[in-house]
Amino acid sequence: MITDTAIDWVEAPAAVWRRHRNGLRVIRRLDPVQWHQLQGIERQQLALAANTERFLAGQPANNALLWGARGTGKSSLIKALLNRYAERGLRMIEVDKDDLVDLPEIVDDICEQPYRFVIYCDDLSFEAGESAYKALKSVLEGSLELPPENVRVYATSNRRHLMPEFMSDNLKSTMVGDELHPAEAIEEQVSLADRFGLQLSFYPFSRDVYLQAIDALFPETANRDRLHEEAIRFALGRGVRNGRTAQQFYRQFGGLTFSDSAARSGK
């Protein structure tokens, strides 16, 4: 049996499951990202906040799947959520995909705690032949025993259905009269994602949203035209505009005035 006796949930807002030690470890250095710092994902923020507030209030709330393009703020949104609601009793446990087989035992040992727990699975997806998702299914909707009332699963993924999708699966679908009957493989793919009642999609940033993120990171810069010019050039060099690209631009050029060619030269 997995125990959480070493975790003081009064002081610890988050922990991570460590397979090699067969237990939870307190996360002592949380990412400090704040809710107001996130740009371009206001719709997703509102939906996730509403669901989480219902959960904290003891009202019906859904498991949540944040899926879509890379670097668009899915993981940052979860981290900011914890920073926003920890003082209201939200606690978070990060579990790697490969450790989901231990999820029922982890949940058993927190279901009597007076806190509300989000099980956080980052970059969740499964390949053909993997079976760890079966443990996740039981926690999402229960088996003979209902899922614990104080636990929800929030996951991020680049895949909408979490499972690989092959053209051959679609070819096995059949028509019966006017009704389309999906192949068994497609039903299996969709059935896991269907257990997440809240599904939020994330897409690459438009040019304007990307520049909003840049402006938020460089609030003191007066020469906005030069700043935007260099930020667009930076994004073109990476082939994508998203929040991660904006953060990388800031880490490389933060502190520059952009009054001359300093950014372009990297000095």
C-alpha positions, -999 to +999 in steps of 0.1 A: +000+000+000+012+035-009+011+059+020+012+097+021+024+099+058+054+120+048+032+146+031+020+175+052-008+187+029-013+217+051+020+231+040+025+213+007+003+223-022+018+198-046+036+165-048+050+142-075+048+104-076+082+088-077+082+052-089+117+043-076+107+053-040+072+040-043+057+071-029+050+108-031+076+136-029+067+172-020+074+197-048+094+224-030+100+248-060+068+254-078+067+272-111+057+308-101+037+315-133+006+335-124-029+335-138-027+371-151+006+364-170-010+340-195-019+356-228-042+345-257-060+317-238-087+336-220-115+313-231-097+283-217-089+301-185-125+310-179-137+274-185-111+257-164-115+282-135-153+277-135-149+239-134-122+242-106-143+265-085-172+241-087-149+213-076-136+233-047-171+242-036-181+205-035-203+208-066-203+185-096-172+191-117-155+174-146-122+158-153-104+181-178-084+174-210-064+203-224-053+193-259-038+210-290-007+226-304+025+225-286+037+255-266+003+272-264+000+273-226-016+240-216+009+231-189+013+267-178-024+270-173-024+240-149+006+255-130-011+289-127-043+272-116-025+257-086-009+290-077-043+307-079-063+282-059-039+266-034-050+289-006-086+277-012-077+241-006-066+229-041-038+203-040-021+187-070-003+154-076+018+150-108+018+115-122+039+105-152+021+085-179+043+055-173+032+055-136-006+055-142-007+018-132-002+031-096-030+056-099-057+036-081-034+032-051-024+068-051-061+079-051-070+054-023-046+072+000-059+107-005-096+101-008-101+107+029-081+139+030-100+172+036-085+188+005-095+187-032-069+170-053-061+174-090-041+145-105-020+162-132-008+142-162+013+163-185+018+154-222-005+124-219-009+100-249-007+063-255+008+042-283-008+011-298-005-018-274-001+002-242-024-007-214-017+019-187-048+039-198-070+012-183-060+024-148-068+059-158-102+049-170-111+034-136-101+066-118-120+088-143-153+069-140-148+042-114-155+005-116-178-011-090-166+016-067-173+052-075-144+076-081-135+097-050-155+129-047-124+149-038-102+139-068-103+150-104-078+144-133-065+173-154-044+162-183-026+179-212-019+163-246-011+171-282-036+145-292-074+151-290-082+114-284-050+105-265-046+074-286-030+069-321-053+072-350-046+052-382-062+054-416-068+016-415-090+021-385-114+043-405-115+019-433-129-008-410-159+014-402-192+002-417-225+017-429-257+001-417-286+018-435-280+055-430-259+050-398-221+050-395-208+023-372-172+032-362-147+004-361-138-011-326-104+006-327-120+040-332-144+033-303-115+025-281-096+056-291-126+079-284-138+062-253-108+073-232-111+110-242-148+109-237-143+104-199-130+139-197-161+160-195-143+193-200-122+193-232-103+226-240-086+230-274-055+251-279-042+264-313-011+282-325-011+319-318-021+345-344+004+372-350-015+397-328-018+372-299+019+364-301+028+401-299+005+405-269+025+379-252+057+396-261+044+430-248+034+414-215+070+401-211+086+435-220+063+461-203+091+487-200+102+486-236+094+519-253+104+510-289+075+486-296+081+486-334+117+473-330+106+449-303+079+434-325+102+433-355+128+412-336+101+390-319+086+382-353+120+374-367+127+351-337+094+333-343+101+328-380+134+312-372+116+286-351+087+281-375+060+286-348+043+314-329+032+304-294+037+312-257+068+291-255+084+310-283+076+342-266+092+330-233+123+318-252+126+352-269+124+369-234+150+346-220+174+355-248+167+392-251+152+403-218+166+435-205+175+450-239+161+484-248+157+476-286+168+511-294+195+498-317+206+466-333+215+449-300+187+423-302+197+413-337+233+409-327+224+392-295+245+416-274 
